[in-house]
């Protein structure tokens, strides 16, 4: 699941929104798009819109909106599906054909092509996860100019997530709407209402508060989460296990 969380975050919020391309210094370039041959003239400047490709309904698993009332997450984009929503489950393969098995790899396996150039053409996702159509998922670009450090970045993030979630849970902070003491006095319906208010603010920020300098950043505010320590105590015979970031306990079976 950490791999699905990482892949979905990079789908919705890629580090670079647009990848510039050009045909300067080369002849006209022929492309085949949906079976139709097209020509990109020489000395043409193009931009690959990563965020648009990452939301194209023809290439991604999708379903109806899961927001209250089935309303869309974005006012104009993908109003009839959930591709504007953070939904890591879309990356998990189903039981009816291609779900993970013992011979699948948790991390991508590098495969090189392009002769002496050694272009890495392997997928940017694990074999255990949904594999997007080539060209539809570009968080690290693709082909000859793909990011050289993508494997290191993926492993680094997954390790951080795995370590954090061993001991912590993460939840949306609602401090703007209620204090901890006020929440203690609320029933479940009142708590749910507070959470939905905070979630709606977060969605509005992600839709309208994003801006780009070099990489995509939240420029219109901040999104707060809380991390809670979760005590995990595994019993082994005469072993020392961590129960707190600053102390340990020796236990016996």
Secondary structure, DSSP 8 states (H G I E B T S, - for coil): -HHHHHHHHHHHS-S-SEEEEE-TTS--EEEEETTEEEEE-TT-EEEEEHHHHTT-TTTS---S--SGGG--SSSSSSTTSSTTS--GGGGB--TTTT---TTS-SS----EESGGG-EE-S-SS-TTB----TTS--TT--GGGS-TTHHHHHHHHHHHHHHHHHHEEEEE--TTT--HHHHHTS-HHHHHHHHHHHHHHHHHHHHHSEEESSSEEE-S----EEEEE-------TTEEEEEETTEEEEE--
